[in-house]
Amino acid sequence: MSEMPLLPPEVIGSVCLAGETQFAPNGIVSRTVFRTPQVRQVLFGFDTGQELTEHTSPHHALIQVLSGTSEWTLGTQARTVGAGELLHLPPHAPHAVRATERFSMLLTLVRVDAPGST
């Protein structure tokens, strides 16, 4: 069963991201905000010290840090990203993230169509 998005794509609406962010002691909580075949938005709440190990995505990823700070490994480069910053990762870019303090982020994944498709 897949989670119902907070904002159904067929309805005009709004959502308070700060109010919808959930945190769990020693955990990571994710909630789908919006989903269509081309775009998916996920709201994350990371407790201090939590991390996602290195991985890639076939999609463009836009990460907007909403609160707190996090350390990102982007390929071989380390970068601290804090509240109010936006990070773009092109498809297949290796990355990892660790919460240096409790933080929240909005992840937007944009599907990349196969070359030559319209």
C-alpha positions in Angstrom: 0.0 0.0 0.0 1.4 3.4 -0.9 1.1 6.5 1.2 -1.5 9.1 0.2 0.2 12.4 -0.6 -0.5 15.4 1.6 -1.4 17.3 -1.5 -3.4 15.3 -4.1 -2.4 16.5 -7.6 -6.0 16.9 -8.7 -6.9 19.3 -5.9 -6.0 23.0 -5.2 -4.5 23.1 -1.7 -1.7 24.0 0.6 0.2 22.4 3.4 2.3 23.8 6.3 5.6 21.9 5.9 6.8 22.8 9.4 3.5 21.5 10.9 3.6 18.3 8.8 7.2 17.4 9.6 7.6 14.5 12.0 10.6 13.4 13.9 11.3 10.1 15.7 14.0 9.6 18.3 17.0 8.0 16.6 15.2 7.8 13.3 14.2 9.3 10.0 10.6 10.0 9.1 9.5 10.6 5.5 6.1 11.7 4.2 5.0 12.0 0.6 3.8 15.6 0.0 3.0 15.4 -3.8 3.2 12.7 -6.4 2.6 12.6 -10.2 4.3 10.4 -12.8 6.9 13.2 -13.4 7.4 14.7 -9.9 7.6 13.4 -6.4 8.0 15.5 -3.2 9.0 13.9 0.1 9.2 15.7 3.5 11.9 14.3 5.8 12.6 14.7 9.5 16.0 13.5 10.6 17.0 13.1 14.3 20.6 14.1 15.2 23.2 11.7 13.9 20.8 9.9 11.5 22.1 9.3 8.0 21.5 7.9 4.6 24.5 6.1 3.2 25.8 6.8 -0.3 23.3 6.2 -3.0 22.1 7.6 -6.4 18.9 8.4 -8.1 17.9 8.3 -11.8 16.1 11.6 -11.3 17.0 15.2 -10.8 16.9 15.8 -7.0 16.3 19.2 -5.5 16.8 19.3 -1.7 15.5 22.3 0.3 16.7 22.3 3.9 13.8 23.6 6.0 15.4 23.5 9.5 18.7 22.6 11.1 21.9 21.6 9.4 23.2 18.5 7.6 26.5 17.2 6.2 26.4 15.9 2.6 28.9 13.9 0.8 28.6 14.7 -2.9 30.9 12.3 -4.8 34.2 13.0 -3.0 33.2 16.5 -1.8 31.8 17.3 1.7 29.4 20.1 2.2 27.4 21.5 5.1 23.9 22.5 4.1 21.6 24.5 6.4 18.1 25.9 6.7 17.2 28.0 3.7 19.6 26.4 1.3 18.7 24.5 -1.9 20.9 21.7 -3.3 20.6 20.2 -6.8 21.8 16.7 -7.6 21.8 15.7 -11.3 20.7 12.1 -12.1 23.1 9.4 -11.0 25.2 11.7 -8.7 26.4 9.7 -5.7 25.5 11.3 -2.4 25.0 10.7 1.3 23.6 12.8 4.1 24.1 12.9 7.9 22.2 15.1 10.4 24.6 17.1 12.4 21.6 18.3 14.4 17.9 17.5 14.0 16.9 18.8 10.6 14.1 18.7 8.0 14.2 18.8 4.3 11.9 18.8 1.3 13.1 16.5 -1.5 11.8 17.1 -5.0 12.5 14.3 -7.5 11.9 15.2 -11.2 11.8 12.3 -13.6 14.2 12.3 -16.5 12.6 10.9 -19.7 14.6 8.6 -21.9 16.6 10.4 -24.6 14.5 11.2 -27.7 11.2 10.9 -25.9 8.8 13.8 -25.8 
